[in-house]
C-alpha cells in the first residue's frame, strides 16, 4: 500500500493503488479523503478522460444501507446542472465497493486559499460566496 493510501485509510488490498484498475478506470493517485470516502485521480480507459473517483470507505461499505445512501446521494447530485456544481458522470458498485465518478477539477480548495492568504477582505469573501449560494440554490431547485 502506498504511503498516501495508508494515510487515507484503506485501499481495498491494493485494488486502488496507483497503476491498478477499478472497472474501466486506471488509478493515477490518491487526492483526498474524508469521513466517508476516499478520492482518487483516475483515467477512464476507453475515453482517456481524467476523472475524480470517489470510493466509499471500506468500513462503511460493509453496511448495505450506507452503500445505498452513498449511491442515492450521487444519483441526486448527478441531476444538478450548474456551472458551480461538480458534474457526477457515473455511480455504481464494483465487487461490493460503492463509487462515484465526477469531473476532475484543478485548483486549490478554500481551505488552501485561507491557509495561504489568511482572512479574506469582505469583497473577496462575497465574490467567493455568490457562486456557492447559486450552486446551493440549483441543488434545491433540482430536489
N, CA, C and O of each residue as an XYZ file, in Angstrom:
572
protein
N       0.857     -1.183      0.000
C       0.000      0.000      0.000
C       0.891      1.230      0.000
O       1.884      1.288      0.725
N       0.532      2.214     -0.817
C       1.327      3.435     -0.872
C       1.174      4.199      0.440
O       0.213      4.008      1.185
N       2.148      5.069      0.701
C       2.082      5.889      1.926
C       0.831      6.755      1.935
O       0.177      6.896      2.969
N       0.491      7.344      0.767
C      -0.711      8.182      0.683
C      -1.951      7.355      0.982
O      -2.848      7.827      1.682
N      -2.022      6.129      0.466
C      -3.184      5.278      0.731
C      -3.260      4.918      2.208
O      -4.351      4.860      2.776
N      -2.094      4.671      2.845
C      -2.096      4.383      4.277
C      -2.661      5.562      5.058
O      -3.433      5.380      5.999
N      -2.268      6.783      4.658
C      -2.749      7.972      5.345
C      -4.241      8.161      5.127
O      -4.935      8.682      6.000
N      -4.740      7.742      3.969
C      -6.150      7.949      3.630
C      -7.052      6.857      4.198
O      -8.271      7.027      4.233
N      -6.482      5.751      4.637
C      -7.327      4.680      5.142
C      -7.071      3.414      4.368
O      -5.927      2.968      4.277
N      -8.091      2.830      3.815
C      -7.994      1.529      3.175
C      -7.973      1.666      1.666
O      -8.777      2.397      1.088
N      -7.039      0.952      1.023
C      -7.019      0.955     -0.446
C      -7.576     -0.368     -0.979
O      -7.272     -0.765     -2.104
N      -8.382     -1.039     -0.175
C      -9.027     -2.292     -0.570
C      -8.000     -3.311     -1.041
O      -8.136     -3.896     -2.116
N      -6.970     -3.517     -0.226
C      -5.975     -4.536     -0.523
C      -5.162     -4.249     -1.775
O      -4.820     -5.179     -2.505
N      -4.849     -3.010     -2.040
C      -4.064     -2.636     -3.202
C      -4.889     -2.404     -4.454
O      -4.356     -2.004     -5.489
N      -6.188     -2.653     -4.364
C      -7.042     -2.503     -5.542
C      -7.113     -1.055     -6.030
O      -7.433     -0.811     -7.194
N      -6.821     -0.104     -5.159
C      -6.876      1.310     -5.526
C      -5.501      1.960     -5.538
O      -5.391      3.186     -5.512
N      -4.457      1.149     -5.576
C      -3.095      1.680     -5.634
C      -2.843      2.285     -7.020
O      -3.437      1.847     -8.005
N      -1.966      3.288     -7.097
C      -1.640      3.846     -8.407
C      -1.204      2.737     -9.372
O      -0.391      1.877     -9.035
N      -1.774      2.787    -10.587
C      -1.489      1.787    -11.601
C      -2.498      0.654    -11.645
O      -2.546     -0.097    -12.619
N      -3.307      0.523    -10.597
C      -4.338     -0.514    -10.567
C      -5.552     -0.055    -11.367
O      -5.731      1.138    -11.614
N      -6.376     -1.006    -11.766
C      -7.617     -0.650    -12.456
C      -8.795     -0.929    -11.544
O      -8.785     -1.855    -10.732
N      -9.797     -0.106    -11.706
C     -11.063     -0.239    -10.984
C     -12.136     -0.074    -12.044
O     -12.402      1.042    -12.489
N     -12.761     -1.184    -12.458
C     -13.671     -1.121    -13.595
C     -12.891     -0.602    -14.791
O     -11.788     -1.080    -15.055
N     -13.439      0.373    -15.528
C     -12.716      0.904    -16.682
C     -11.704      1.995    -16.326
O     -11.119      2.606    -17.221
N     -11.494      2.245    -15.045
C     -10.664      3.361    -14.612
C      -9.269      2.897    -14.178
O      -9.131      1.907    -13.460
N      -8.251      3.616    -14.616
C      -6.879      3.388    -14.189
C      -6.584      4.383    -13.073
O      -6.664      5.593    -13.281
N      -6.248      3.882    -11.900
C      -5.967      4.751    -10.752
C      -4.626      5.437    -10.972
O      -3.619      4.781    -11.238
N      -4.621      6.769    -10.859
C      -3.403      7.547    -11.019
C      -2.761      7.842     -9.664
O      -1.576      7.580     -9.453
N      -3.573      8.399     -8.740
C      -3.040      8.752     -7.421
C      -4.181      9.091     -6.484
O      -5.257      9.485     -6.935
N      -3.960      8.942     -5.172
C      -4.949      9.416     -4.209
C      -4.869     10.933     -4.126
O      -3.779     11.505     -4.158
N      -6.043     11.595     -4.016
C      -6.016     13.063     -3.940
C      -6.717     13.623     -2.712
O      -6.603     14.817     -2.436
N      -7.437     12.794     -1.971
C      -8.086     13.317     -0.775
C      -8.904     12.263     -0.075
O      -9.167     11.190     -0.619
N      -9.300     12.579      1.129
C     -10.146     11.664      1.891
C     -10.973     12.449      2.888
O     -10.652     13.581      3.250
N     -12.039     11.816      3.316
C     -12.917     12.416      4.307
C     -13.470     11.330      5.207
O     -12.984     10.199      5.199
N     -14.470     11.667      5.969
C     -15.045     10.725      6.909
C     -15.738      9.548      6.252
O     -15.838      8.475      6.847
N     -16.220      9.736      5.026
C     -16.967      8.665      4.362
C     -16.243      8.050      3.180
O     -16.512      6.898      2.839
N     -15.345      8.765      2.551
C     -14.828      8.286      1.281
C     -13.405      8.758      1.022
O     -12.881      9.656      1.681
N     -12.812      8.112      0.036
C     -11.504      8.464     -0.480
C     -11.688      8.898     -1.922
O     -12.559      8.383     -2.622
N     -10.872      9.843     -2.372
C     -10.969     10.324     -3.745
C      -9.629     10.100     -4.437
O      -8.565     10.394     -3.892
N      -9.718      9.573     -5.648
C      -8.541      9.262     -6.442
C      -8.630      9.973     -7.784
O      -9.715     10.137     -8.341
N      -7.501     10.384     -8.286
C      -7.433     10.789     -9.679
C      -7.346      9.493    -10.476
O      -6.586      8.591    -10.126
N      -8.124      9.408    -11.540
C      -8.127      8.207    -12.374
C      -8.348      8.617    -13.823
O      -8.717      9.756    -14.109
N      -8.121      7.683    -14.726
C      -8.333      7.922    -16.150
C      -9.248      6.827    -16.672
O      -8.994      5.641    -16.461
N     -10.320      7.229    -17.358
C     -11.213      6.260    -17.987
C     -10.447      5.614    -19.133
O      -9.949      6.313    -20.015
N     -10.347      4.296    -19.129
C      -9.536      3.582    -20.112
C      -9.948      3.818    -21.548
O      -9.092      4.042    -22.404
N     -11.236      3.772    -21.833
C     -11.705      3.936    -23.203
C     -11.705      5.374    -23.678
O     -11.338      5.659    -24.817
N     -12.111      6.265    -22.817
C     -12.214      7.673    -23.196
C     -10.906      8.445    -23.036
O     -10.730      9.512    -23.625
N      -9.997      7.900    -22.239
C      -8.737      8.595    -21.910
C      -9.020      9.937    -21.242
O      -8.303     10.917    -21.442
N     -10.070      9.951    -20.455
C     -10.507     11.173    -19.782
C     -10.150     11.094    -18.300
O     -10.416     10.091    -17.638
N      -9.550     12.155    -17.794
C      -9.193     12.221    -16.376
C     -10.448     12.514    -15.559
O     -11.234     13.395    -15.909
N     -10.631     11.771    -14.473
C     -11.802     11.911    -13.610
C     -11.362     11.854    -12.149
O     -10.228     11.496    -11.832
N     -12.289     12.217    -11.277
C     -12.127     12.003     -9.846
C     -13.024     10.829     -9.480
O     -14.225     10.847     -9.750
N     -12.442      9.821     -8.871
C     -13.142      8.595     -8.493
C     -13.280      8.577     -6.982
O     -12.285      8.498     -6.262
N     -14.509      8.649     -6.502
C     -14.786      8.703     -5.064
C     -15.263      7.327     -4.626
O     -16.251      6.812     -5.150
N     -14.563      6.730     -3.662
C     -14.821      5.376     -3.203
C     -15.254      5.416     -1.740
O     -14.574      6.006     -0.900
N     -16.374      4.796     -1.445
C     -16.848      4.711     -0.058
C     -15.821      3.930      0.769
O     -15.343      2.883      0.335
N     -15.486      4.431      1.941
C     -14.514      3.768      2.809
C     -14.915      2.326      3.089
O     -16.099      2.003      3.188
N     -13.914      1.471      3.216
C     -14.132      0.034      3.389
C     -15.002     -0.277      4.606
O     -15.892     -1.124      4.527
N     -14.755      0.395      5.722
C     -15.538      0.097      6.924
C     -17.014      0.449      6.733
O     -17.881     -0.214      7.301
N     -17.308      1.472      5.948
C     -18.693      1.870      5.696
C     -19.344      1.018      4.606
O     -20.567      0.873      4.576
N     -18.541      0.464      3.725
C     -19.077     -0.375      2.651
C     -19.699     -1.657      3.168
O     -20.471     -2.304      2.460
N     -19.372     -2.026      4.384
C     -19.945     -3.238      4.965
C     -21.446     -3.081      5.215
O     -22.167     -4.074      5.311
N     -21.911     -1.851      5.319
C     -23.332     -1.583      5.573
C     -24.072     -1.351      4.257
O     -23.770     -0.413      3.519
N     -25.039     -2.215      3.976
C     -25.819     -2.057      2.755
C     -26.569     -0.729      2.749
O     -26.672     -0.079      1.708
N     -27.090     -0.327      3.898
C     -27.831      0.934      3.989
C     -26.914      2.120      3.664
O     -27.327      3.056      2.981
N     -25.689      2.077      4.149
C     -24.749      3.168      3.887
C     -24.365      3.202      2.415
O     -24.288      4.275      1.817
N     -24.121      2.021      1.823
C     -23.810      1.972      0.388
C     -24.961      2.543     -0.426
O     -24.733      3.316     -1.357
N     -26.195      2.174     -0.092
C     -27.364      2.677     -0.829
C     -27.493      4.189     -0.697
O     -27.793      4.869     -1.677
N     -27.270      4.724      0.504
C     -27.362      6.165      0.722
C     -26.289      6.902     -0.069
O     -26.568      7.938     -0.673
N     -25.070      6.383     -0.073
C     -23.958      6.967     -0.822
C     -24.308      7.030     -2.315
O     -24.109      8.060     -2.960
N     -24.823      5.938     -2.853
C     -25.186      5.891     -4.272
C     -26.370      6.800     -4.574
O     -26.391      7.467     -5.608
N     -27.358      6.833     -3.677
C     -28.519      7.711     -3.870
C     -28.078      9.176     -3.904
O     -28.546      9.949     -4.741
N     -27.187      9.550     -3.003
C     -26.700     10.934     -2.979
C     -25.957     11.263     -4.270
O     -26.076     12.377     -4.782
N     -25.193     10.311     -4.804
C     -24.522     10.520     -6.084
C     -25.512     10.689     -7.222
O     -25.326     11.539     -8.092
N     -26.576      9.873     -7.216
C     -27.601      9.988     -8.249
C     -28.302     11.339     -8.166
O     -28.553     11.980     -9.187
N     -28.613     11.764     -6.953
C     -29.276     13.064     -6.771
C     -28.364     14.200     -7.236
O     -28.816     15.123     -7.913
N     -27.088     14.131     -6.877
C     -26.142     15.178     -7.279
C     -25.954     15.205     -8.792
O     -25.688     16.262     -9.364
N     -26.090     14.048     -9.444
C     -25.891     14.000    -10.898
C     -26.971     14.761    -11.659
O     -26.779     15.109    -12.824
N     -28.093     15.020    -11.015
C     -29.189     15.739    -11.674
C     -29.044     17.258    -11.587
O     -29.811     17.991    -12.211
N     -28.084     17.721    -10.830
C     -27.863     19.165    -10.694
C     -27.004     19.635    -11.858
O     -25.892     19.150    -12.060
N     -27.527     20.574    -12.609
C     -26.792     21.148    -13.739
C     -26.517     22.615    -13.429
O     -27.408     23.460    -13.515
N     -25.280     22.901    -13.070
C     -24.911     24.271    -12.731
C     -23.408     24.417    -12.881
O     -22.659     23.491    -12.570
N     -22.964     25.562    -13.352
C     -21.535     25.776    -13.584
C     -20.701     25.707    -12.307
O     -19.489     25.506    -12.382
N     -21.314     25.868    -11.151
C     -20.576     25.839     -9.893
C     -20.786     24.549     -9.108
O     -20.483     24.491     -7.916
N     -21.303     23.517     -9.769
C     -21.501     22.212     -9.135
C     -20.748     21.180     -9.959
O     -20.906     21.106    -11.178
N     -19.930     20.387     -9.286
C     -19.166     19.353     -9.979
C     -20.135     18.364    -10.632
O     -21.152     17.994    -10.044
N     -19.803     17.943    -11.857
C     -20.663     17.035    -12.619
C     -20.360     15.588    -12.240
O     -19.220     15.137    -12.357
N     -21.381     14.863    -11.787
C     -21.263     13.435    -11.483
C     -21.598     12.687    -12.767
O     -22.675     12.869    -13.336
N     -20.665     11.836    -13.226
C     -20.865     11.159    -14.506
C     -21.192      9.675    -14.368
O     -21.639      9.052    -15.331
N     -20.976      9.103    -13.193
C     -21.252      7.678    -13.014
C     -21.371      7.381    -11.531
O     -20.726      8.022    -10.702
N     -22.202      6.405    -11.207
C     -22.310      5.869     -9.852
C     -22.478      4.365     -9.984
O     -22.953      3.874    -11.009
N     -22.093      3.643     -8.957
C     -22.299      2.203     -9.009
C     -21.528      1.469     -7.947
O     -20.970      2.055     -7.019
N     -21.516      0.155     -8.116
C     -20.763     -0.721     -7.236
C     -19.938     -1.651     -8.096
O     -20.396     -2.129     -9.134
N     -18.734     -1.900     -7.665
C     -17.858     -2.841     -8.344
C     -17.347     -3.799     -7.276
O     -16.570     -3.408     -6.405
N     -17.781     -5.052     -7.344
C     -17.385     -6.071     -6.371
C     -17.654     -5.604     -4.935
O     -16.826     -5.789     -4.043
N     -18.837     -4.991     -4.734
C     -19.242     -4.544     -3.401
C     -18.667     -3.214     -2.961
O     -18.900     -2.786     -1.831
N     -17.918     -2.550     -3.832
C     -17.325     -1.254     -3.497
C     -18.145     -0.162     -4.185
O     -18.189     -0.095     -5.414
N     -18.793      0.691     -3.391
C     -19.606      1.779     -3.940
C     -18.698      2.916     -4.385
O     -17.720      3.253     -3.719
N     -19.049      3.502     -5.536
C     -18.220      4.575     -6.079
C     -19.057      5.615     -6.808
O     -20.172      5.347     -7.254
N     -18.484      6.811     -6.917
C     -18.997      7.908     -7.734
C     -17.861      8.357     -8.635
O     -16.698      8.339     -8.232
N     -18.191      8.758     -9.845
C     -17.202      9.320    -10.749
C     -17.644     10.738    -11.071
O     -18.804     10.979    -11.407
N     -16.720     11.662    -10.967
C     -17.053     13.057    -11.224
C     -15.951     13.719    -12.032
O     -14.841     13.201    -12.154
N     -16.290     14.886    -12.582
C     -15.280     15.615    -13.339
C     -14.117     15.942    -12.424
O     -14.294     16.207    -11.234
N     -12.936     15.918    -12.993
C     -11.730     16.248    -12.257
C     -11.512     17.755    -12.343
O     -11.468     18.318    -13.436
N     -11.377     18.396    -11.207
C     -11.154     19.848    -11.158
C      -9.763     20.136    -10.619
O      -9.305     19.496     -9.673
N      -9.105     21.095    -11.223
C      -7.798     21.517    -10.731
C      -7.941     22.838    -10.003
O      -8.855     23.618    -10.274
N      -7.046     23.075     -9.095
C      -7.063     24.326     -8.361
C      -6.920     24.065     -6.878
O      -6.725     22.930     -6.442
N      -7.019     25.123     -6.122
C      -6.876     24.966     -4.685
C      -8.232     24.974     -4.003
O      -9.204     25.524     -4.521
N      -8.279     24.363     -2.851
C      -9.505     24.354     -2.057
C      -9.624     25.673     -1.294
O      -8.659     26.430     -1.187
N     -10.798     25.931     -0.777
C     -10.990     27.121      0.052
C     -10.058     27.057      1.264
O      -9.483     28.068      1.665
N      -9.917     25.879      1.834
C      -9.009     25.711      2.974
C      -7.580     26.107      2.604
O      -6.911     26.805      3.366
N      -7.115     25.664      1.440
C      -5.765     26.017      0.995
C      -5.626     27.524      0.762
O      -4.610     28.124      1.110
N      -6.650     28.116      0.175
C      -6.634     29.559     -0.058
C      -6.509     30.317      1.261
O      -5.708     31.243      1.381
N      -7.307     29.915      2.247
C      -7.280     30.607      3.542
C      -5.961     30.385      4.269
O      -5.473     31.281      4.959
N      -5.381     29.193      4.120
C      -4.069     28.947      4.728
C      -3.007     29.823      4.078
O      -2.111     30.329      4.754
N      -3.108     29.997      2.782
C      -2.127     30.775      2.028
C      -2.285     32.272      2.271
O      -1.291     32.982      2.422
N      -3.534     32.762      2.312
C      -3.781     34.207      2.349
C      -4.274     34.725      3.682
O      -4.193     35.924      3.947
N      -4.782     33.846      4.524
C      -5.387     34.307      5.760
C      -6.806     34.779      5.490
O      -7.380     34.489      4.440
N      -7.364     35.506      6.443
C      -8.738     36.010      6.292
C      -8.842     36.872      5.040
O      -7.955     37.672      4.744
N      -9.921     36.698      4.322
C     -10.127     37.445      3.081
C     -10.842     38.759      3.354
O     -11.685     38.838      4.247
N     -10.507     39.787      2.586
C     -11.264     41.040      2.690
C     -12.729     40.782      2.329
O     -13.035     39.850      1.585
N     -13.616     41.599      2.852
C     -15.058     41.417      2.662
C     -15.481     41.214      1.223
O     -16.262     40.304      0.943
N     -14.992     42.035      0.293
C     -15.401     41.914     -1.108
C     -14.982     40.571     -1.692
O     -15.755     39.949     -2.420
N     -13.774     40.118     -1.384
C     -13.320     38.824     -1.898
C     -14.152     37.685     -1.323
O     -14.486     36.736     -2.032
N     -14.483     37.779     -0.052
C     -15.309     36.750      0.576
C     -16.689     36.701     -0.092
O     -17.215     35.621     -0.360
N     -17.260     37.860     -0.354
C     -18.565     37.922     -1.027
C     -18.449     37.358     -2.441
O     -19.317     36.603     -2.880
N     -17.379     37.719     -3.157
C     -17.173     37.215     -4.514
C     -17.071     35.686     -4.537
O     -17.490     35.053     -5.506
N     -16.525     35.101     -3.491
C     -16.458     33.635     -3.396
C     -17.809     33.036     -3.014
O     -18.170     31.960     -3.493
N     -18.547     33.718     -2.166
C     -19.806     33.164     -1.656
C     -20.942     33.208     -2.676
O     -21.811     32.336     -2.655
N     -20.959     34.182     -3.554
C     -22.066     34.292     -4.520
C     -22.191     33.034     -5.377
O     -23.304     32.524     -5.506
N     -21.110     32.496     -5.977
C     -21.258     31.257     -6.751
C     -21.665     30.059     -5.882
O     -22.386     29.171     -6.337
N     -21.200     30.046     -4.645
C     -21.573     28.955     -3.736
C     -23.072     29.007     -3.449
O     -23.748     27.978     -3.466
N     -23.580     30.192     -3.189
C     -25.014     30.358     -2.936
C     -25.825     29.972     -4.174
O     -26.874     29.339     -4.057
N     -25.344     30.349     -5.354
C     -26.030     29.977     -6.605
C     -26.050     28.460     -6.771
O     -27.052     27.901     -7.217
N     -24.961     27.792     -6.421
C     -24.907     26.334     -6.520
C     -25.878     25.677     -5.546
O     -26.541     24.700     -5.892
N     -25.962     26.206     -4.339
C     -26.902     25.668     -3.356
C     -28.340     25.869     -3.834
O     -29.175     24.978     -3.676
N     -28.629     27.017     -4.408
C     -29.963     27.261     -4.953
C     -30.293     26.258     -6.065
O     -31.413     25.751     -6.130
N     -29.317     25.972     -6.944
C     -29.526     24.993     -8.018
C     -29.800     23.613     -7.447
O     -30.623     22.870     -7.981
N     -29.114     23.266     -6.364
C     -29.341     21.966     -5.713
C     -30.754     21.883     -5.152
O     -31.408     20.847     -5.273
N     -31.225     22.951     -4.547
C     -32.592     22.957     -4.006
C     -33.626     22.891     -5.119
O     -34.659     22.240     -4.962
N     -33.367     23.552     -6.236
C     -34.297     23.520     -7.361
C     -34.349     22.142     -7.999
O     -35.386     21.754     -8.538
N     -33.242     21.387     -7.949
C     -33.198     20.053     -8.545
C     -33.871     19.011     -7.683
O     -34.138     17.904     -8.150
N     -34.150     19.336     -6.450
C     -34.751     18.399     -5.490
C     -36.020     17.828     -5.939
O     -36.624     17.028     -5.224
